[in-house]
Amino acid sequence: MGSLSKKNTKSGFSAQEQVLFDRAISFIDTPRRHWPIVRKLYRWVLSFGGGRHHYMAHYNLARNLHEHGKYEEAVEYYRLAIELKPDYCHAYNNLGVVLCLMGQYEESEAAYRQALEIENYFNPHNNLGDLYLRLGRLEEAEAEVLIALEIKPDSVGALHTCTRVLVEMGRLAEAEERFRQCLTLDSNDIVVLEDLSEFLKHQHREEEAEKLRSKARKLKEVQKWKCDGLQEWRDRSEAYSQRNRGKKKHVS
């Protein structure tokens, strides 16, 4: 999936539009609880109309809606971005992702293919591999994932997709080799650990499977503790801010 666009837009927006767009961009790396603010800022930018670079505001708003599960509206804004910039490959790729999530597989495939017509890069190939796996088109899935891995050999996501394809094809020795490659790149990937554990369980290698399950459980506990701790800190900070909002500062 493509990232939010941070391209400079000075020549395309009015001064007021540029301020709003830059403010929205400044929120990109902040916690997702701030993203409703981002959505509002992009809607304000688009309410002005005009500006030849507004395709980026459409695209970034679509990404925001996409991340929050508002798929139908995300599709609308990806399509608007494409209307304004027909060679925007990332908009086609992300449109394909959303359409796939909505179960519109033929349209999803067409969007990925259109992205690749514009630029031959990793994401559409990897996403096509996942799509073809969903559809049971295993040879095509393998072909696309292998292209993705040629472009980005250290992608755990693509390697993991490859393992799933190989398992479905019954090529178990190759699948295990790919699983091990995933863990060489990231030994703490919980999804890979759980899937490999299940794979080994089906091979009646219960002791090995349990070791991986145990590691995955511990990693989940640590992850949950970190998330809970961060959320508690946010809640306390918000409560403090609410209590002190509007209070006059003492001046000596």
Stockholm file with secondary structure:
# STOCKHOLM 1.0

chainA/1-252         MGSLSKKNTKSGFSAQEQVLFDRAISFIDTPRRHWPIVRKLYRWVLSFGGGRHHYMAHYNLARNLHEHGKYEEAVEYYRLAIELKPDYCHAYNNLGVVLCLMGQYEESEAAYRQALEIENYFNPHNNLGDLYLRLGRLEEAEAEVLIALEIKPDSVGALHTCTRVLVEMGRLAEAEERFRQCLTLDSNDIVVLEDLSEFLKHQHREEEAEKLRSKARKLKEVQKWKCDGLQEWRDRSEAYSQRNRGKKKHVS
#=GR chainA/1-252 SS CCCCCCCCCTTTSCHHHHHHHHHHHHTTTSCGGGHHHHHHHHHHHHHHCCCTTHHHHHHHHHHHHHHTTCHHHHHHHHHHHHHHCTTCHHHHHHHHHHHHHTTCHHHHHHHHHHHHHHCCCHHHHHHHHHHHHHHTCHHHHHHHHHHHHHHCTTCHHHHHHHHHHHHHTTCHHHHHHHHHHHHHHCTTCHHHHHHHHHHHHHTTCHHHHHHHHHHHHHHHHHHHHHHHHHHHHHHHHHHHHHHHTTCCCCCC
#=GC SS_cons         CCCCCCCCCTTTSCHHHHHHHHHHHHTTTSCGGGHHHHHHHHHHHHHHCCCTTHHHHHHHHHHHHHHTTCHHHHHHHHHHHHHHCTTCHHHHHHHHHHHHHTTCHHHHHHHHHHHHHHCCCHHHHHHHHHHHHHHTCHHHHHHHHHHHHHHCTTCHHHHHHHHHHHHHTTCHHHHHHHHHHHHHHCTTCHHHHHHHHHHHHHTTCHHHHHHHHHHHHHHHHHHHHHHHHHHHHHHHHHHHHHHHTTCCCCCC
//
